[in-house]
Amino acid sequence: MASEQQQCHIYKAPDHIRRSNPDQYKPLAFPVGPYHARAGVAAPEKARRIKEQCVGEVVQLSGRSRDDFLGLMRSVLDRAKRCYADEIDMDDGALEEMLLLDGCFVLVSLRGTERLVTPEGSRKAETSAEESSESSDDRCSNCSGEDDVESQMAAASNGAGNAAVVDSWHHFNVARDLFLMENQIPFFVVQKIYELLIKNHPYAERGVGGGGVVPAVEEYVREVMAVYAKGADGAPPPADHVHHLLHLSHMHLRPRIHPIGISRCGFAAGGALAVGRLRRATQLHELAVRFRKRDAGSILDVAFRGGVLEIPRLEVDGGTWRQMANLVLLEKASPHVGLYVTAYCAFMSQLAGTADDVALLCERGVIEHHLGGDGDVAEGLRRLCDGVIFDANDDACNYLRPVYQALEEHCRRRTPRLIRWLGAHASCPNPWMVLGVLAIIALLCFILQQLQHAALRNPAT
């Protein structure tokens, strides 16, 4: 059993963090959990209808009644209430109903029931989807994506299975809303629903659903996190180790390598050199630090070797700041999960602090963005750590401390500044500048040589 400090806790964003960008923490289509149950979405009734259809699918696949699942929610209600750190403005009956609706919605939307659909049900899904598409085309040529979702989910409740939840609008909103810190239900609620669902299911008896709910939904989570972490990292965690969906996504985003090659740089991790603020990319470039895009399993796999700072490519789009900000909030609320994302965001916000830094990193392939300008990326990175206390000198908080130390050691070496400047500008597009510097050096050497010869010819002087 986890200690009190390591139990599931679901927090609201503190006001001083929320003020920076409130939209990063608020669901827009699908409220999950009690914090946004009554407000925060444009069409709550539409979201509820879709959730009801998910409950219908789960009930149908299980061969049980809705009351059986409500009774299950009643049995775990007290445990679920303890997972919310902030006040819950709902009575017990409404909270039980909410847990059932949201638990089934999470399970179905993340394709957790996909393997439990019979071949006949799959064929029925295809037929129903085709009929629904044809009829919707006949009724209205400009129907919204939301209406498509409802018709597809209606097919799901009639046996179409989770193949109905493939609409792009639905997928976009699920991927956006279900990985917000405030928009969570405890993962054990989803696990309990899944256990009751497969208890008497014929496919589950042959092992189709016997692996638990984590393997059933992990493929979806892996797809959402693919832009930040590639491939699986070990076996799926046990369901009782997962706090909620945001925590499960955090488990995919871990550093997978040691951040520094000690034998090559001659500096050991944990040394006495104190870590200050990281120099910006353009400053490091002037001190002969080279940047290279790294092919790694996670964006956290930053390394410094032989004067080269290797950083995995960070693809920035409209959802990057929201995803990162909620992972940072998770680490602030539950430090025992690890502080890797906070350390990475602090590192990148200092490294790419200006538009010029971002431009340099884009040129090296380290950052690729689809925003208006390089300054927007720098501003977004800076705001990720607003209101977050981070001690770069604490090994427990900063897994990148060895990189900070090695970079600073590199910059402090007693190499003449002129040689470092020449190394940094060896690829300068203006060859006349380099030739001019070399000519000045040659002239100085010639003058020194002449002075030395004069002194030898006239020892008296």
C-alpha positions as CSV (number, residue, x, y, z in Angstrom):
1,M,0.0,0.0,0.0
2,A,1.4,3.4,-0.9
3,S,2.2,5.9,1.8
4,E,0.0,8.9,2.4
5,Q,2.5,11.1,0.5
6,Q,2.4,8.7,-2.5
7,Q,-1.3,8.2,-2.8
8,C,-3.4,9.6,-5.6
9,H,-4.2,13.3,-5.2
10,I,-6.0,15.4,-7.8
11,Y,-5.5,19.1,-7.4
12,K,-6.7,22.3,-8.9
13,A,-4.1,24.6,-10.3
14,P,-3.1,27.3,-7.7
15,D,-4.3,30.8,-8.6
16,H,-0.8,32.2,-9.1
17,I,-0.1,29.5,-11.7
18,R,-3.6,29.6,-13.3
19,R,-3.3,33.3,-13.9
20,S,-0.5,32.7,-16.4
21,N,-2.8,30.9,-18.8
22,P,-6.1,29.6,-17.4
23,D,-7.1,27.8,-20.6
24,Q,-4.2,25.3,-20.1
25,Y,-6.1,23.7,-17.2
26,K,-9.7,23.8,-18.3
27,P,-11.5,21.2,-20.4
28,L,-13.3,22.5,-23.5
29,A,-15.5,19.6,-24.5
30,F,-15.4,16.8,-21.9
31,P,-15.4,17.6,-18.2
32,V,-14.2,14.6,-16.1
33,G,-14.3,14.6,-12.3
34,P,-16.0,17.0,-9.9
35,Y,-14.0,20.1,-10.5
36,H,-15.6,20.9,-13.8
37,A,-18.8,18.9,-13.6
38,R,-21.1,21.8,-13.7
39,A,-19.1,24.4,-15.6
40,G,-16.2,24.9,-17.9
41,V,-17.5,23.4,-21.2
42,A,-19.4,24.9,-24.0
43,A,-22.0,22.1,-24.4
44,P,-22.2,20.0,-21.2
45,E,-25.4,18.3,-22.3
46,K,-23.8,17.0,-25.5
47,A,-20.9,15.6,-23.5
48,R,-23.3,13.9,-21.1
49,R,-25.1,12.2,-24.0
50,I,-21.9,10.8,-25.3
51,K,-21.0,9.6,-21.8
52,E,-24.4,7.9,-21.5
53,Q,-23.7,6.1,-24.7
54,C,-20.4,4.9,-23.3
55,V,-22.2,3.5,-20.2
56,G,-24.6,1.8,-22.5
57,E,-21.8,0.1,-24.4
58,V,-20.1,-1.1,-21.1
59,V,-23.4,-2.4,-19.7
60,Q,-24.2,-4.2,-22.9
61,L,-20.8,-5.9,-23.2
62,S,-20.9,-6.9,-19.5
63,G,-24.3,-8.5,-19.6
64,R,-25.1,-6.8,-16.3
65,S,-27.4,-3.9,-15.3
66,R,-26.6,-0.3,-14.8
67,D,-27.5,-0.7,-11.2
68,D,-24.7,-3.2,-10.7
69,F,-22.2,-0.6,-11.9
70,L,-23.8,2.1,-9.7
71,G,-23.5,-0.2,-6.7
72,L,-19.8,-0.7,-7.6
73,M,-19.3,3.1,-7.6
74,R,-21.1,3.3,-4.2
75,S,-18.7,0.8,-2.8
76,V,-15.6,2.9,-3.8
77,L,-17.1,6.4,-3.2
78,D,-15.3,7.2,0.1
79,R,-11.9,6.1,-1.4
80,A,-12.5,8.2,-4.5
81,K,-13.4,11.3,-2.4
82,R,-10.1,11.1,-0.6
83,C,-8.3,11.4,-3.9
84,Y,-9.4,15.0,-4.4
85,A,-7.4,17.6,-2.5
86,D,-9.9,20.4,-3.1
87,E,-13.5,20.8,-2.1
88,I,-16.1,18.7,-4.0
89,D,-19.4,20.5,-4.4
90,M,-21.5,17.4,-5.1
91,D,-23.7,15.1,-3.0
92,D,-22.9,11.4,-2.9
93,G,-25.6,10.4,-5.3
94,A,-24.4,12.8,-8.0
95,L,-20.8,11.8,-7.3
96,E,-21.6,8.1,-7.9
97,E,-23.4,8.9,-11.1
98,M,-20.5,11.1,-12.2
99,L,-17.9,8.4,-11.5
100,L,-19.9,5.8,-13.5
101,L,-20.3,8.2,-16.5
102,D,-16.7,9.4,-16.5
103,G,-15.2,6.0,-15.8
104,C,-17.1,4.4,-18.7
105,F,-16.3,7.4,-20.9
106,V,-12.5,7.0,-20.2
107,L,-12.6,3.3,-20.8
108,V,-14.5,3.5,-24.1
109,S,-12.8,6.6,-25.5
110,L,-9.3,5.2,-24.9
111,R,-10.3,2.0,-26.8
112,G,-10.3,-0.1,-23.6
113,T,-13.3,-2.2,-24.7
114,E,-12.0,-2.8,-28.3
115,R,-10.7,-6.3,-27.6
116,L,-14.0,-7.4,-26.0
117,V,-16.2,-6.8,-29.1
118,T,-17.2,-10.0,-30.9
119,P,-16.4,-10.4,-34.6
120,E,-20.2,-10.1,-35.2
121,G,-20.2,-6.8,-33.3
122,S,-17.3,-5.6,-35.3
123,R,-19.1,-6.3,-38.6
124,K,-22.2,-4.6,-37.1
125,A,-20.0,-1.6,-36.2
126,E,-18.9,-1.3,-39.8
127,T,-22.4,-1.6,-41.2
128,S,-23.8,0.8,-38.6
129,A,-21.1,3.4,-39.3
130,E,-21.6,3.2,-43.0
131,E,-25.4,3.5,-42.6
132,S,-24.9,6.4,-40.2
133,S,-22.6,8.1,-42.6
134,E,-24.9,7.7,-45.6
135,S,-28.0,8.9,-43.6
136,S,-26.1,11.9,-42.2
137,D,-25.0,12.9,-45.7
138,D,-28.6,12.7,-46.9
139,R,-29.8,14.8,-44.0
140,C,-27.3,17.5,-44.0
141,S,-24.2,18.2,-46.1
142,N,-22.5,20.5,-43.5
143,C,-23.1,18.6,-40.2
144,S,-20.6,19.4,-37.4
145,G,-18.0,16.9,-36.2
146,E,-19.8,16.8,-32.9
147,D,-23.0,15.5,-34.5
148,D,-20.9,12.8,-36.2
149,V,-19.5,11.7,-32.8
150,E,-23.0,11.4,-31.4
151,S,-24.2,9.2,-34.3
152,Q,-21.1,7.1,-34.0
153,M,-21.5,6.7,-30.2
154,A,-25.1,5.7,-30.8
155,A,-23.9,3.0,-33.0
156,A,-21.5,1.9,-30.2
157,S,-24.4,1.5,-27.8
158,N,-26.1,-0.9,-30.2
159,G,-23.1,-3.2,-30.4
160,A,-20.8,-1.3,-32.7
161,G,-18.1,-1.3,-30.1
162,N,-15.2,1.1,-29.8
163,A,-14.6,1.2,-33.5
164,A,-17.2,4.1,-33.4
165,V,-14.9,6.3,-31.4
166,V,-12.5,7.1,-34.2
167,D,-13.9,10.4,-35.3
168,S,-11.1,13.0,-35.6
169,W,-13.1,15.6,-33.7
170,H,-13.7,13.2,-30.8
171,H,-10.1,12.0,-30.8
172,F,-8.8,15.6,-30.7
173,N,-11.0,16.6,-27.8
174,V,-10.3,13.4,-25.8
175,A,-6.6,13.8,-26.3
176,R,-6.8,17.4,-25.2
177,D,-9.2,17.2,-22.2
178,L,-8.5,13.8,-20.6
179,F,-4.8,14.6,-19.8
180,L,-5.4,17.8,-17.7
181,M,-4.6,17.8,-14.0
182,E,-8.0,19.1,-12.8
183,N,-9.9,16.9,-15.2
184,Q,-9.3,13.5,-13.7
185,I,-10.9,10.6,-11.9
186,P,-8.9,8.1,-9.9
187,F,-7.6,5.3,-12.1
188,F,-8.8,2.6,-9.7
189,V,-12.4,3.6,-10.7
190,V,-11.7,2.7,-14.3
191,Q,-10.0,-0.5,-13.1
192,K,-13.1,-1.5,-11.1
193,I,-15.4,-0.9,-14.0
194,Y,-13.2,-2.9,-16.3
195,E,-13.0,-5.8,-13.8
196,L,-16.8,-6.0,-13.5
197,L,-17.1,-5.7,-17.3
198,I,-14.8,-8.7,-18.0
199,K,-15.9,-10.8,-15.1
200,N,-18.4,-12.9,-17.1
201,H,-17.3,-11.9,-20.6
202,P,-16.6,-14.9,-22.9
203,Y,-13.7,-13.3,-24.6
204,A,-12.1,-12.4,-21.2
205,E,-12.2,-16.1,-20.2
206,R,-9.8,-16.8,-23.2
207,G,-7.4,-14.2,-22.0
208,V,-8.4,-11.3,-24.3
209,G,-9.2,-8.9,-21.4
210,G,-7.1,-10.7,-18.8
211,G,-4.2,-8.3,-18.9
212,G,-6.0,-5.6,-16.9
213,V,-7.1,-2.1,-17.8
214,V,-3.7,-0.6,-18.2
215,P,-2.7,-2.7,-21.3
216,A,-6.2,-2.0,-22.7
217,V,-5.8,1.8,-22.7
218,E,-2.0,2.1,-22.9
219,E,-1.8,2.1,-26.7
220,Y,-4.0,5.2,-26.8
221,V,-1.8,6.9,-24.2
222,R,1.3,5.9,-26.1
223,E,-0.1,7.5,-29.2
224,V,-0.9,10.8,-27.4
225,M,2.7,10.9,-25.9
226,A,4.4,9.7,-29.1
227,V,5.6,13.3,-30.0
228,Y,7.5,13.3,-26.6
229,A,8.5,9.7,-26.1
230,K,8.9,6.9,-28.7
231,G,8.3,3.2,-28.0
232,A,7.5,1.4,-24.8
233,D,9.8,1.5,-21.8
234,G,9.4,-1.8,-20.0
235,A,6.2,-3.6,-19.1
236,P,3.0,-1.7,-18.4
237,P,2.7,-0.6,-14.7
238,P,0.2,-2.4,-12.4
239,A,-3.1,-0.6,-12.3
240,D,-2.8,0.1,-8.6
241,H,0.4,2.1,-9.3
242,V,-1.4,4.5,-11.6
243,H,-3.1,7.5,-10.0
244,H,-4.9,8.8,-13.1
245,L,-4.5,9.2,-16.8
246,L,-2.2,12.2,-16.5
247,H,0.0,10.1,-14.2
248,L,0.0,7.3,-16.7
249,S,1.1,9.6,-19.5
250,H,3.9,10.9,-17.2
251,M,5.1,7.4,-16.8
252,H,5.9,7.3,-20.5
253,L,8.0,10.5,-20.3
254,R,11.1,9.5,-18.4
255,P,14.8,10.0,-19.2
256,R,16.2,6.8,-20.6
257,I,19.9,7.5,-20.6
258,H,22.5,9.0,-18.3
259,P,22.8,12.7,-19.3
260,I,26.6,12.9,-19.5
261,G,29.5,10.8,-20.6
262,I,31.8,11.2,-17.6
263,S,34.9,9.5,-19.0
264,R,34.8,11.9,-22.0
265,C,34.3,15.2,-20.3
266,G,36.3,14.5,-17.2
267,F,33.6,15.7,-14.8
268,A,31.7,13.5,-12.5
269,A,28.0,14.0,-11.5
270,G,27.3,15.3,-8.1
271,G,30.6,17.3,-7.9
272,A,31.2,20.4,-5.9
273,L,30.6,22.9,-8.7
274,A,27.4,24.8,-7.9
275,V,24.9,25.2,-10.6
276,G,23.7,28.7,-11.6
277,R,21.5,29.9,-14.3
278,L,22.2,28.1,-17.6
279,R,23.8,30.2,-20.3
280,R,21.6,30.9,-23.3
281,A,22.1,28.9,-26.5
282,T,23.7,31.9,-28.4
283,Q,26.1,32.5,-25.5
284,L,27.1,28.8,-25.4
285,H,27.6,29.0,-29.1
286,E,30.1,31.8,-28.7
287,L,32.0,29.7,-26.2
288,A,32.5,26.9,-28.8
289,V,29.6,24.7,-27.6
290,R,28.0,22.9,-30.6
291,F,24.4,21.8,-30.7
292,R,23.2,18.6,-32.3
293,K,19.8,17.0,-32.7
294,R,19.7,13.6,-30.9
295,D,17.8,10.6,-32.0
296,A,16.5,9.4,-28.6
297,G,13.6,7.6,-27.0
298,S,12.5,10.6,-25.0
299,I,12.8,14.4,-25.3
300,L,14.3,14.3,-21.8
301,D,17.4,12.4,-23.0
302,V,19.7,15.5,-23.1
303,A,23.5,14.8,-23.0
304,F,26.7,16.7,-23.2
305,R,29.7,15.0,-24.8
306,G,33.0,16.4,-26.1
307,G,31.8,19.9,-26.4
308,V,28.5,18.9,-28.1
309,L,25.2,19.5,-26.4
310,E,22.9,16.8,-27.8
311,I,19.1,17.5,-27.4
312,P,16.3,15.4,-28.9
313,R,14.0,17.3,-31.3
314,L,11.2,19.2,-29.6
315,E,8.2,19.6,-31.8
316,V,6.1,22.6,-30.7
317,D,2.5,23.2,-31.6
318,G,-0.6,24.6,-30.1
319,G,-0.9,21.7,-27.6
320,T,2.7,21.5,-26.4
321,W,2.4,24.2,-23.6
322,R,-0.9,22.7,-22.3
323,Q,0.6,19.2,-22.1
324,M,3.8,20.3,-20.5
325,A,2.1,22.7,-18.0
326,N,-0.1,20.0,-16.7
327,L,2.8,17.5,-16.3
328,V,4.7,20.2,-14.4
329,L,1.6,20.8,-12.2
330,L,1.4,17.0,-11.6
331,E,5.0,17.0,-10.4
332,K,4.4,20.0,-8.2
333,A,1.4,18.3,-6.5
334,S,3.0,14.8,-6.3
335,P,6.8,15.1,-6.2
336,H,7.2,11.4,-5.6
337,V,6.3,10.7,-9.3
338,G,9.5,12.4,-10.3
339,L,10.5,15.9,-11.3
340,Y,11.9,15.2,-14.8
341,V,9.5,17.3,-16.8
342,T,10.0,20.3,-14.5
343,A,13.8,20.0,-14.8
344,Y,13.6,19.7,-18.6
345,C,11.2,22.7,-18.9
346,A,13.5,24.8,-16.7
347,F,16.5,23.7,-18.8
348,M,14.9,24.6,-22.1
349,S,13.4,27.9,-20.9
350,Q,16.9,29.1,-19.9
351,L,18.6,27.7,-23.0
352,A,16.0,29.1,-25.4
353,G,15.2,32.3,-23.6
354,T,15.1,34.7,-26.6
355,A,14.0,34.5,-30.2
356,D,17.7,34.4,-31.3
357,D,18.3,31.3,-29.2
358,V,15.2,29.6,-30.6
359,A,16.4,30.5,-34.1
360,L,19.8,28.9,-33.5
361,L,18.2,25.7,-32.1
362,C,15.8,25.5,-35.0
363,E,18.7,25.8,-37.4
364,R,20.3,22.9,-35.6
365,G,17.1,20.8,-35.8
366,V,16.7,20.8,-32.0
367,I,13.4,22.7,-32.1
368,E,10.7,22.5,-34.8
369,H,7.7,24.7,-34.3
370,H,4.5,25.7,-36.0
371,L,3.9,29.0,-34.2
372,G,3.9,32.5,-35.5
373,G,7.5,33.2,-34.7
374,D,10.6,32.2,-32.7
375,G,9.7,34.7,-30.0
376,D,6.4,32.9,-29.4
377,V,8.4,29.7,-28.7
378,A,10.7,31.5,-26.3
379,E,7.8,33.1,-24.5
380,G,5.9,29.8,-24.2
381,L,9.0,28.1,-22.7
382,R,9.5,30.8,-20.2
383,R,5.9,30.7,-19.0
384,L,6.0,26.9,-18.4
385,C,7.9,27.5,-15.1
386,D,6.0,30.6,-13.9
387,G,5.3,30.2,-10.2
388,V,7.3,26.9,-9.9
389,I,10.1,26.7,-7.3
390,F,13.0,24.7,-8.8
391,D,16.4,24.1,-7.2
392,A,18.9,23.3,-10.0
393,N,21.5,22.3,-7.4
394,D,19.3,19.6,-5.9
395,D,20.1,16.2,-7.5
396,A,16.6,14.9,-6.4
397,C,15.0,17.8,-8.4
398,N,17.3,18.2,-11.3
399,Y,18.3,15.1,-13.2
400,L,20.2,17.4,-15.7
401,R,22.5,18.8,-13.0
402,P,25.5,17.0,-14.5
403,V,24.8,18.7,-17.8
404,Y,24.7,22.1,-16.2
405,Q,28.0,21.4,-14.4
406,A,29.8,20.1,-17.4
407,L,28.7,23.1,-19.6
408,E,29.9,25.5,-16.9
409,E,33.2,23.6,-16.6
410,H,33.6,23.8,-20.4
411,C,32.9,27.5,-20.4
412,R,35.4,28.2,-17.5
413,R,38.3,26.4,-19.1
414,R,41.4,28.6,-19.4
415,T,41.4,28.5,-23.2
416,P,42.4,31.9,-24.7
417,R,39.2,33.8,-25.6
418,L,40.6,34.5,-29.1
419,I,40.9,30.8,-29.8
420,R,37.4,30.2,-28.6
421,W,36.1,33.0,-30.7
422,L,37.8,31.6,-33.8
423,G,36.4,28.2,-33.1
424,A,32.9,29.6,-32.7
425,H,33.2,31.6,-36.0
426,A,35.1,29.2,-38.1
427,S,32.0,28.7,-40.2
428,C,31.3,32.4,-40.5
429,P,29.6,33.3,-43.8
430,N,32.0,36.3,-44.2
431,P,35.5,34.9,-45.0
432,W,37.0,38.4,-45.1
433,M,36.5,38.7,-41.4
434,V,38.4,35.5,-40.7
435,L,41.2,36.5,-43.1
436,G,41.4,39.9,-41.4
437,V,41.8,38.3,-38.0
438,L,44.4,35.9,-39.2
439,A,46.3,38.8,-40.9
440,I,46.3,40.8,-37.6
441,I,47.6,37.7,-35.7
442,A,50.4,37.3,-38.4
443,L,51.3,41.0,-38.1
444,L,51.5,40.8,-34.3
445,C,53.7,37.7,-34.5
446,F,56.0,39.6,-37.1
447,I,56.3,42.6,-34.8
448,L,57.1,40.5,-31.8
449,Q,59.7,38.6,-33.8
450,Q,61.3,41.9,-35.0
451,L,61.4,43.3,-31.5
452,Q,63.1,40.1,-30.3
453,H,65.8,40.3,-33.1
454,A,66.4,44.0,-32.3
455,A,67.0,43.2,-28.6
456,L,69.5,40.5,-29.5
457,R,71.5,42.8,-31.8
458,N,71.6,45.6,-29.2
459,P,71.9,43.9,-25.8
460,A,72.8,47.3,-24.2
461,T,69.3,48.5,-24.9
